């Protein structure tokens, strides 16, 4: 009986020892703390064993121990504290700045900004990583393409490849005028402030005026000729003068403001015709007078030698008077 009780006590003691010395489960932590690579290689964690912990990627130790202990199948409290890595402000670069409104801690993004007149080459956004800021960026001075040369003019470029704010000057050859801006400026986006100008030939005003005068004179002369036809019955001096004055006035009114009209241009032909008609009439009258004079002389000469034999009778004299 005694031996049985002793055996039961031994079994109870052995069972209590086995429960107290139980292994700890594989440890799991929050996102900031992870098990070390060394501890990850272990298959089990017996009682009183130690596991090493560390800060997760992107974090760094702030304070607290880096180990935990297995006691009776339970892990001790993790007292390690971790914080995010701070990448800090990026190194300053020429003609470049950053927008760090999101901060500079692990995982944050910053925006790359170039000064006016400079183009960004590289990453427009950079992220804070374990190794520091990602990517690279550089600000390059903006350039513009060289404009095509202008015809009949000269273009002055300050350098082989124009850069931001460079001014290109244009001028025209003799007898040409510039249409557009005489200068254009290379802009911040690689384009110019305005298109290149052009050179237009200067037209001499006297040439245009001469051509217009010739054409107007021809039209006016033709119109005047058609609207004033002179007939032989209109050959009197007074009528000719009136028609000449009217035609000159009408022609002047119809072309007022284009050319200067001279009265002598129209009066000369009509005056010549009137003079010719007057001369013709006077000549006829003179011939008639001459013939009458000759007849008179002939009769007078014949009568001075008359003896009375050939004197006409009373009836004949009466007949001549009737005639």
C-alpha positions as CSV (number, residue, x, y, z in Angstrom):
1,X,0.0,0.0,0.0
2,X,2.8,2.4,0.9
3,X,4.7,1.6,-2.3
4,X,1.6,2.5,-4.4
5,X,1.3,5.9,-2.8
6,X,5.0,6.6,-3.4
7,X,4.7,5.7,-7.0
8,X,1.8,8.1,-7.5
9,X,3.7,11.0,-5.9
10,X,6.6,10.4,-8.2
11,X,4.4,10.5,-11.3
12,X,2.8,13.7,-10.2
13,X,6.2,15.4,-9.7
14,X,7.4,14.3,-13.1
15,X,4.2,15.7,-14.7
16,X,4.7,19.0,-13.0
17,X,8.3,19.3,-14.1
18,X,7.4,18.6,-17.8
19,X,4.6,21.3,-17.8
20,X,6.9,23.9,-16.3
21,X,9.7,23.4,-18.8
22,X,7.4,23.8,-22.0
23,X,8.8,25.4,-25.2
24,X,7.7,28.9,-26.3
25,X,5.9,29.4,-29.6
26,X,7.5,31.2,-32.6
27,X,7.4,34.9,-31.7
28,X,5.4,37.5,-33.8
29,X,5.6,41.3,-33.5
30,X,4.1,44.5,-34.9
31,X,5.4,46.2,-38.1
32,X,8.2,48.1,-36.4
33,X,10.0,45.1,-34.8
34,X,11.0,41.8,-36.4
35,X,12.9,38.7,-35.3
36,X,16.6,38.8,-36.1
37,X,18.0,36.7,-38.9
38,X,19.9,34.5,-36.3
39,X,16.7,33.7,-34.4
40,X,14.8,33.1,-37.6
41,X,17.1,30.1,-38.2
42,X,16.0,28.3,-35.0
43,X,13.4,25.5,-35.1
44,X,12.2,25.8,-31.5
45,X,12.5,28.0,-28.4
46,X,12.9,25.8,-25.2
47,X,12.3,27.2,-21.7
48,X,14.8,29.8,-20.6
49,X,16.0,30.3,-24.2
50,X,16.6,33.8,-25.7
51,X,15.4,35.3,-29.0
52,X,16.9,38.4,-30.6
53,X,14.8,41.1,-32.0
54,X,15.5,44.2,-34.2
55,X,13.9,47.2,-35.8
56,X,12.1,46.5,-39.1
57,X,13.3,47.8,-42.5
58,X,13.1,51.6,-42.6
59,X,13.3,51.9,-38.8
60,X,16.1,52.4,-36.4
61,X,16.6,51.6,-32.6
62,X,15.5,54.4,-30.4
63,X,15.8,52.6,-26.9
64,X,15.3,49.3,-25.1
65,X,16.9,45.8,-25.1
66,X,17.1,43.7,-28.3
67,X,16.3,40.3,-26.8
68,X,13.4,38.5,-25.2
69,X,13.4,35.3,-22.9
70,X,11.1,32.2,-22.9
71,X,9.8,31.5,-19.4
72,X,7.5,28.5,-18.8
73,X,6.3,28.7,-22.5
74,X,5.7,32.5,-22.4
75,X,7.9,35.2,-24.0
76,X,9.0,38.1,-21.9
77,X,7.8,41.7,-22.8
78,X,9.4,43.4,-25.8
79,X,10.9,46.6,-24.6
80,X,12.7,47.6,-27.8
81,X,11.4,50.9,-29.3
82,X,12.0,51.8,-33.0
83,X,11.4,55.0,-35.1
84,X,11.4,55.8,-38.8
85,X,14.7,56.6,-40.5
86,X,15.0,60.3,-41.4
87,X,16.7,60.9,-44.8
88,X,17.0,64.6,-44.0
89,X,17.1,67.4,-46.6
90,X,18.6,66.4,-49.9
91,X,22.0,68.0,-50.8
92,X,21.5,71.3,-52.4
93,X,21.9,71.4,-56.2
94,X,22.5,74.3,-58.5
95,X,19.3,75.9,-59.8
96,X,17.2,73.3,-57.9
97,X,14.9,73.1,-54.9
98,X,12.6,70.6,-53.3
99,X,9.0,70.6,-51.9
100,X,9.3,68.7,-48.6
101,X,5.8,69.3,-47.4
102,X,5.4,65.5,-46.7
103,X,8.5,65.4,-44.5
104,X,11.8,63.6,-44.8
105,X,11.0,60.4,-42.9
106,X,11.1,56.9,-44.3
107,X,8.6,56.4,-47.1
108,X,8.0,60.2,-47.7
109,X,8.1,61.7,-51.2
110,X,9.6,65.1,-52.1
111,X,9.1,67.0,-55.4
112,X,12.0,68.3,-57.5
113,X,11.7,72.0,-58.7
114,X,13.9,73.8,-61.1
115,X,14.4,77.5,-61.4
116,X,12.7,79.4,-64.3
117,X,14.6,78.8,-67.6
118,X,15.9,75.4,-66.6
119,X,14.7,72.0,-67.6
120,X,14.5,69.0,-65.2
121,X,16.4,65.9,-66.2
122,X,15.8,62.9,-63.9
123,X,13.2,62.1,-61.3
124,X,10.6,64.7,-60.6
125,X,9.8,62.9,-57.3
126,X,12.2,61.2,-54.9
127,X,11.4,58.8,-52.0
128,X,13.1,58.3,-48.7
129,X,14.5,54.7,-48.5
130,X,16.7,52.8,-46.2
131,X,19.7,53.8,-48.3
132,X,18.6,57.4,-48.6
133,X,16.7,59.4,-51.3
134,X,15.8,57.5,-54.5
135,X,16.7,58.6,-58.0
136,X,18.7,61.5,-59.3
137,X,17.7,64.9,-60.7
138,X,19.5,67.7,-62.5
139,X,18.4,71.1,-63.7
140,X,19.7,72.0,-67.2
141,X,19.6,75.5,-68.8
142,X,16.8,75.8,-71.4
143,X,17.8,76.2,-75.0
144,X,15.9,77.2,-78.2
145,X,16.4,76.1,-81.8
146,X,18.1,78.6,-84.2
147,X,15.4,80.3,-86.3
148,X,15.6,80.0,-90.1
149,X,17.4,83.0,-91.8
150,X,15.1,85.7,-93.2
151,X,15.2,86.6,-96.9
152,X,16.5,90.0,-97.8
153,X,17.7,90.6,-94.3
154,X,20.2,89.8,-91.5
155,X,19.8,87.8,-88.3
156,X,22.2,88.2,-85.3
157,X,22.4,85.3,-82.8
158,X,24.4,85.7,-79.6
159,X,25.6,82.1,-79.6
160,X,25.6,78.9,-81.7
161,X,22.7,77.5,-79.6
162,X,20.4,80.2,-78.1
163,X,19.8,79.9,-74.4
164,X,17.1,81.1,-72.1
165,X,16.7,84.9,-72.2
166,X,19.0,85.2,-75.3
167,X,17.8,87.9,-77.7
168,X,18.0,87.5,-81.5
169,X,18.0,90.7,-83.6
170,X,16.7,91.1,-87.2
171,X,17.3,93.8,-89.8
172,X,16.4,94.2,-93.5
173,X,18.6,95.1,-96.5
174,X,18.3,98.4,-98.3
175,X,14.9,99.1,-100.0
176,X,13.2,96.6,-97.8
177,X,11.0,97.2,-94.7
178,X,10.7,95.0,-91.6
179,X,7.3,93.5,-90.9
180,X,7.1,92.1,-87.4
181,X,9.2,92.4,-84.3
182,X,12.9,93.3,-84.8
183,X,13.9,91.2,-81.7
184,X,12.7,87.8,-80.3
185,X,13.6,86.3,-77.0
186,X,14.2,82.6,-76.1
187,X,11.6,81.6,-73.6
188,X,11.6,79.4,-70.5
189,X,9.9,76.5,-72.4
190,X,12.3,76.5,-75.4
191,X,10.1,78.6,-77.6
192,X,10.4,82.3,-78.8
193,X,8.4,85.3,-77.7
194,X,7.1,85.8,-81.2
195,X,7.6,84.5,-84.8
196,X,10.6,85.8,-86.8
197,X,9.8,88.9,-88.9
198,X,9.8,89.2,-92.7
199,X,11.4,91.8,-95.1
200,X,9.0,93.3,-97.7
201,X,10.3,95.3,-100.7
202,X,9.5,99.0,-100.6
203,X,7.2,100.2,-103.4
204,X,8.0,103.7,-104.9
205,X,4.8,105.9,-104.6
206,X,5.6,107.8,-107.8
207,X,5.4,104.6,-109.9
208,X,2.0,103.8,-108.6
209,X,0.8,107.4,-109.1
210,X,2.0,107.5,-112.7
211,X,0.3,104.2,-113.5
212,X,-3.0,105.4,-111.9
213,X,-2.8,108.8,-113.8
214,X,-2.3,107.1,-117.1
215,X,-5.2,104.7,-116.7
216,X,-7.5,107.5,-115.4
217,X,-6.6,109.9,-118.2
218,X,-7.4,107.2,-120.8
219,X,-10.7,106.3,-119.3
220,X,-11.7,110.0,-119.0
221,X,-10.7,110.9,-122.5
222,X,-12.7,107.9,-123.9
223,X,-15.8,108.8,-121.8
224,X,-15.6,112.4,-122.8
225,X,-15.3,111.6,-126.5
226,X,-18.4,109.3,-126.4
227,X,-20.6,111.7,-124.5
228,X,-19.8,114.9,-126.7
229,X,-20.1,114.3,-130.5
230,X,-19.7,117.5,-132.5
231,X,-21.8,117.9,-135.6
232,X,-21.1,120.4,-138.5
233,X,-24.2,122.5,-137.6
234,X,-22.6,123.3,-134.2
235,X,-19.7,125.3,-135.8
236,X,-20.7,128.7,-134.5
237,X,-18.2,130.4,-132.2
238,X,-20.6,130.9,-129.3
239,X,-22.0,127.4,-129.3
240,X,-18.5,125.9,-129.6
241,X,-17.3,127.9,-126.6
242,X,-20.3,126.8,-124.5
243,X,-19.9,123.1,-125.4
244,X,-16.2,123.2,-124.6
245,X,-16.8,124.8,-121.2
246,X,-19.6,122.3,-120.3
247,X,-17.4,119.3,-121.4
248,X,-14.4,120.5,-119.4
249,X,-16.6,121.0,-116.3
250,X,-18.3,117.6,-116.6
251,X,-15.0,115.8,-117.1
252,X,-13.5,117.6,-114.2
253,X,-16.4,116.6,-111.9
254,X,-16.4,113.0,-112.9
255,X,-12.7,112.5,-112.1
256,X,-12.4,115.0,-109.2
257,X,-9.6,114.0,-106.8
258,X,-7.8,111.6,-109.2
259,X,-5.9,113.9,-111.5
260,X,-5.7,117.6,-112.5
261,X,-7.7,118.4,-115.6
262,X,-6.6,121.4,-117.9
263,X,-9.2,123.2,-120.0
264,X,-6.9,123.6,-123.0
265,X,-6.9,119.8,-123.4
266,X,-10.4,119.9,-124.7
267,X,-10.8,123.5,-126.1
268,X,-8.1,123.4,-128.7
269,X,-9.8,121.0,-131.3
270,X,-13.2,122.8,-131.1
271,X,-11.7,126.3,-131.5
272,X,-9.8,125.2,-134.6
273,X,-13.0,123.9,-136.2
274,X,-14.9,127.2,-135.4
275,X,-12.0,129.2,-136.9
276,X,-12.1,127.1,-140.0
277,X,-15.8,127.6,-140.5
278,X,-15.5,131.4,-140.0
279,X,-12.7,131.6,-142.5
280,X,-14.7,129.6,-145.1
281,X,-17.7,131.9,-144.8
282,X,-15.5,135.0,-145.1
283,X,-13.8,133.6,-148.2
284,X,-17.2,132.9,-149.9
285,X,-18.4,136.4,-149.1
286,X,-15.2,137.9,-150.5
287,X,-15.4,135.9,-153.7
288,X,-19.1,137.1,-154.2
289,X,-18.0,140.7,-153.6
290,X,-15.2,140.4,-156.1
291,X,-17.4,138.9,-158.8
292,X,-19.9,141.7,-158.2
293,X,-17.2,144.3,-158.5
294,X,-15.9,142.8,-161.8
295,X,-19.4,142.8,-163.2
296,X,-19.9,146.4,-162.2
297,X,-16.7,147.5,-163.8
298,X,-17.5,145.7,-167.0
299,X,-20.9,147.3,-167.3
300,X,-19.4,150.8,-166.5
301,X,-16.7,150.3,-169.1
302,X,-19.2,149.2,-171.8
303,X,-21.5,152.2,-171.1
304,X,-18.8,154.8,-171.6
305,X,-18.5,154.0,-175.3
306,X,-22.2,153.7,-175.9
307,X,-23.5,155.9,-178.8
308,X,-27.1,155.4,-178.0
309,X,-27.8,152.9,-180.6
310,X,-27.9,150.1,-178.2
311,X,-29.9,151.8,-175.4
312,X,-32.6,149.6,-174.1
313,X,-36.2,150.5,-174.6
314,X,-38.6,151.5,-171.8
315,X,-40.1,148.0,-171.8
316,X,-36.6,146.4,-171.4
317,X,-35.7,148.7,-168.5
318,X,-38.9,147.8,-166.8
319,X,-38.1,144.1,-167.4
320,X,-34.7,144.4,-165.8
321,X,-36.1,146.2,-162.8
322,X,-38.5,143.3,-162.2
323,X,-35.7,140.9,-162.4
